[in-house]
Amino acid sequence: TSNNARLVEALDEAAKVVEAKYPDVRIFSIGAPVIAVANASQIKTDSILAISIAIILILALLIYAFRNVKSIFYIALAIGFGWIFAIGLMGAVHDRISIIVLGIGSVIIGIAVNYPLHFVAHLKHYPDVRATLKELIAPLVIGNITTVGAFLALVPLNSVALRDLGLFASFMLVGTILFVIVVLPQMVKSSREAA
């Protein structure tokens, strides 16, 4: 797409030169490269919109359900860590990532939010962090393994975008669950001890 974008840009510049020299002439570019560039631009815009809508809706639901800034902060921190973990590992594996993959990240956020959500919601009923972790660790990890396994099934496919989606989703879900079972209990425990 980047080569197509350069081609379309060169065509547009040439068209402007010709149209300036001959005001009665109108030039329109058509063809696969022009369509590919327009589609890529639309996908970028739509991806940003999809992620923004997902974050706003999830945040609104969390605010309604918890009405507790600290709980929402813990959930957002776990998701943020998972996202950064995934971006970091994708950067180690590839030198670039498709915006389409990041756009579908809105779906992955919806899946990943379940891990910290279960932990934080369980703490409302059972304030003992150790007991909560002991009770939730098996279902959380098993759920994570099955979901990561489903996304890893995309990795052997020939489509680069699907392969990257499988890797990105897997990395994000693994990063989020690691944060929830290793870091989050320590944060909650130290926060309660300080209070």
C-alpha positions in Angstrom: 0.0 0.0 0.0 2.9 2.4 0.7 4.2 2.0 -2.9 0.6 2.5 -4.2 0.3 5.6 -2.1 3.5 7.0 -3.7 2.2 6.1 -7.2 -1.2 7.8 -6.6 0.5 10.8 -5.2 2.8 11.1 -8.3 -0.3 10.7 -10.5 -2.2 13.4 -8.6 0.8 15.8 -8.9 1.1 15.1 -12.7 -2.7 15.7 -13.0 -2.4 19.0 -11.2 0.4 20.2 -13.5 -1.6 19.2 -16.6 -4.8 20.8 -15.3 -3.0 24.0 -14.4 -1.5 24.2 -18.0 -4.9 23.3 -19.6 -7.8 24.6 -17.5 -10.4 22.9 -19.7 -8.9 19.4 -19.0 -10.0 17.3 -16.0 -8.0 14.3 -15.0 -9.3 11.4 -12.8 -7.2 8.5 -11.6 -8.8 5.0 -11.6 -7.5 1.5 -11.1 -6.4 -1.0 -8.5 -3.7 1.2 -6.9 -6.0 4.1 -6.5 -8.7 1.9 -4.9 -6.1 0.2 -2.6 -4.9 3.6 -1.3 -8.5 4.8 -0.8 -9.4 1.6 1.0 -6.3 1.8 3.2 -7.1 5.4 4.2 -10.7 4.4 5.0 -9.6 1.4 7.0 -7.3 3.6 9.1 -10.1 6.1 9.8 -12.5 3.3 10.6 -10.0 1.5 12.8 -9.4 4.6 15.0 -13.2 5.1 15.2 -13.8 1.5 16.2 -11.2 1.5 18.9 -12.5 4.8 20.2 -16.1 3.6 20.3 -15.0 0.3 22.0 -13.0 2.2 24.7 -15.9 4.7 25.4 -18.5 1.9 25.6 -16.4 -0.3 27.9 -15.5 2.7 30.1 -19.1 3.7 30.3 -20.1 0.2 31.3 -17.4 0.0 33.9 -18.3 3.3 35.4 -21.9 2.3 35.6 -21.0 -1.1 37.1 -18.3 -0.2 39.6 -18.7 3.5 40.3 -15.2 3.3 41.8 -12.3 5.1 40.2 -9.7 2.7 41.7 -11.4 -0.4 40.2 -11.7 1.2 36.8 -8.0 2.3 37.1 -6.9 -1.3 37.8 -8.9 -2.6 34.8 -7.6 0.1 32.5 -4.0 -0.4 33.7 -4.2 -4.2 33.0 -5.6 -3.5 29.5 -3.0 -0.8 28.8 -0.2 -3.2 29.9 -1.5 -5.9 27.6 -1.7 -3.5 24.7 1.9 -2.2 25.3 3.1 -5.8 25.8 1.5 -6.8 22.4 2.9 -3.8 20.6 6.4 -4.5 22.0 6.4 -8.1 21.0 5.0 -7.3 17.6 7.9 -4.8 17.2 10.3 -7.6 18.1 8.7 -10.0 15.5 8.0 -7.5 12.7 9.3 -4.1 11.6 5.7 -2.9 10.9 2.1 -3.8 11.8 -1.0 -3.3 9.8 -3.5 -0.7 10.9 -6.2 -3.3 10.2 -4.7 -5.4 13.0 -4.7 -2.5 15.4 -8.3 -1.7 14.4 -9.5 -5.2 15.2 -7.8 -4.5 18.5 -11.1 -3.1 19.7 -12.5 -6.6 19.6 -9.5 -7.9 21.5 -9.9 -5.2 24.2 -13.4 -6.5 24.7 -12.0 -10.0 25.3 -9.0 -8.9 27.4 -11.1 -6.6 29.7 -12.7 -9.8 31.1 -9.6 -10.8 33.0 -9.1 -7.8 35.2 -12.9 -7.3 35.4 -13.4 -10.8 37.0 -10.6 -10.2 39.4 -11.7 -6.7 40.5 -15.4 -7.7 40.7 -14.6 -10.8 42.8 -12.7 -8.5 45.2 -15.9 -6.6 45.9 -17.4 -9.8 47.4 -14.2 -11.4 48.8 -11.8 -8.8 50.0 -9.0 -11.2 50.6 -6.6 -10.8 47.7 -4.9 -14.2 48.2 -8.2 -16.1 48.4 -9.6 -14.3 45.3 -6.5 -15.1 43.3 -6.6 -18.7 44.5 -10.2 -19.1 43.4 -9.9 -17.3 40.1 -6.5 -18.3 38.8 -7.5 -21.7 37.3 -10.6 -20.4 35.3 -8.8 -17.2 34.2 -5.7 -19.1 33.0 -7.7 -21.8 31.3 -10.0 -19.3 29.6 -6.9 -17.4 28.5 -5.2 -20.5 27.1 -8.3 -21.4 25.0 -8.7 -17.9 23.7 -5.0 -17.5 22.9 -5.1 -20.9 21.2 -7.9 -19.8 19.0 -6.1 -16.7 17.9 -2.8 -18.7 17.4 -4.7 -20.8 14.9 -4.5 -17.8 12.6 -0.7 -17.8 12.6 -0.1 -20.6 10.0 -2.5 -19.0 7.5 -1.1 -17.4 4.3 -2.7 -14.0 4.9 -0.2 -11.6 6.6 -3.0 -9.6 8.1 -4.6 -12.6 9.8 -1.3 -13.9 10.9 -0.4 -10.6 12.5 -3.9 -10.4 14.1 -3.3 -13.9 15.6 0.0 -12.8 17.0 -1.2 -9.4 18.3 -4.3 -10.8 19.9 -2.3 -13.6 21.6 0.4 -11.3 22.8 -2.2 -8.8 24.2 -4.2 -11.5 26.0 -1.1 -13.1 27.5 0.2 -9.7 28.6 -3.1 -8.9 30.2 -3.4 -12.2 32.1 0.2 -11.9 33.3 -0.6 -8.5 34.7 -3.8 -9.7 36.3 -2.2 -12.7 38.1 1.2 -11.3 38.9 1.1 -7.5 39.2 -2.6 -6.6 40.0 -2.8 -8.6 43.3 0.4 -6.9 44.5 -1.1 -3.4 43.6 -4.4 -4.2 45.3 -2.7 -5.6 48.4 -0.3 -2.7 48.8 -3.1 -0.2 48.2 -5.2 -1.8 51.0 -2.3 -1.9 53.4 -1.6 1.8 52.8 -5.3 2.7 53.5 
